[in-house]
C-alpha cells in the first residue's frame, strides 16, 4: 500500500468514527443546535427609514431625511399609531445648536405629553440660551418630575443613543450607555412634583410615543420598541 493510499484509509476510518458519534442512541442523527437569539432581541422597529408609516399627528411638520425623522420649523407633536404600556424603547437622536424636543411616553394622542403623559427631554442643554434651566429641564430628565444626571450628552451634531424603560411607575433612561434616570415617578411626585404643577399623566399605564417638537431641527433614527410583560 502506498503512503497516499494509507493516508486515505485513515481519513476514511476517522470520518466513519465521527459519523458514529454523531448518531443518537436510537439511531437518529444528533439534534440540531438551538438557534441563536434573533438579532433584534425581541424589538420591533417603529421606523422603516423611508416613510412616516406607523406615525400620526403632525405628519407634515416632520420629514424623513437621510434615513432619519427630522423635525422641521413647523414640527410639533408626532406620535405612534400604536399605544404602549410597559416597554423598552431604543433610539438615536441628533441635535442642532440650542435644539429642543422631547419624547412623550404613555401619552394620549392630544394634549401636552409632558403633563398628560410623561416627557423625556431631548435638548441641547449646553446652549447659552438654556443657562437658567431648572435641573428637571435638562436633557433626558422626566420633565418637571425627575432630573437627569448630566455629562453624558455628545457634542451637537453627533448621534446619541438613548434607551427608555418604563415598567410600572419606574422609569429608567440611559444615554450613551449611562443610566441618567432611574426613579419611581409615583415616589418622586409624592407630596408634589418639583415643578409644582399637576401631572395626571404619571398615573397613566398606557399611551403613545410622541416626538414633542418646538420647531427646532432634531433628528431621530433606529427607533425600536419591545413590550415588557
Buried (B, 14 or more C-beta within 10 A) or exposed (E): EEEEEEEEEEEEEEEEEEEEEEEEEEEEEEEEEEEEEEEEEEBEEBBEEEEBEBBBBBEEBBBBEEEBBBBBEEBBBBBBEBBBBBBBBBBBBBBBEBBBBBBBBBBBBEBBBBBBBBBBBBBBBBBEEBEEBEEBBBBBBBBBBBBBBBEBBBEBEEBBBBBBBBEEBBBBBBBBEEBBBEBEBEEBBEEEBBBEEEBEBBEBEBBBBBBBBBBBBBBBBBBBBBEBE
